[in-house]
Amino acid sequence: MARGWESKSVEEQMDAAETRKAAGAEPKLSETQLRLQRERESIELSRGRILRELEAARHPRHREQLSLALSFLDERLSKLQGEFERL
């Protein structure tokens, strides 16, 4: 069983290395673009967490708060996309 997990980990590491190589072929991003990209990735992670919590939430007030948080994150993603496209 441990060997199966180990081989999957190695495979994932190899895939990640290939992805980094492919990303190296892309044009270089400015500091501002990199900052916006990191912020977008962070917001997308938060959005995923909120979606998972929303699926599990049962209390109406908690669901309302999670929905508001999701709306805020979607709005922020939209603004970031606009900023990134202007650069």
Buried (B, 14 or more C-beta within 10 A) or exposed (E): EEEEEEEEEEEEEEEEEEEEEEEEEEEEEEEEBEEBEEBBEEBEEBBEEBEEBBEEBEEEEEBEBBEEBBEBBEEBBEEBEEBBEEE
